[in-house]
């Protein structure tokens, strides 16, 4: 028989479901607030990898990325409430990709 690892059911006294709901709602709120800041204020987002793109193109790329973050966070919440593990998987993949790539891709300047 294989090893059995203990499965966590709570973190800091809160159920894991509560933490996942907070993460999903937080992802939606932060993405929408960031999208509004990009659309309203005059900021320059410079990608480090592709630094020759015009400001408008970079803003469109970031806006699409933020909209996808909202969609994936909604999938996380639907997966939690319907108990469908497959709907939570895109959020896990997105989180791993953001942990790896965010610190290396963008440089944001406020004017």
HELIX and SHEET records of a PDB file:
HELIX    1   1 UNK A   16  UNK A   40  1                                  25    
HELIX    2   2 UNK A   55  UNK A   82  1                                  28    
HELIX    3   3 UNK A   85  UNK A  105  1                                  21    
SHEET    1   A 2 UNK A  10  UNK A  11  0                                        
SHEET    2   A 2 UNK A  14  UNK A  15 -1                                        
SHEET    1   B 2 UNK A  43  UNK A  47  0                                        
SHEET    2   B 2 UNK A 106  UNK A 110 -1                                        
END                                                                             
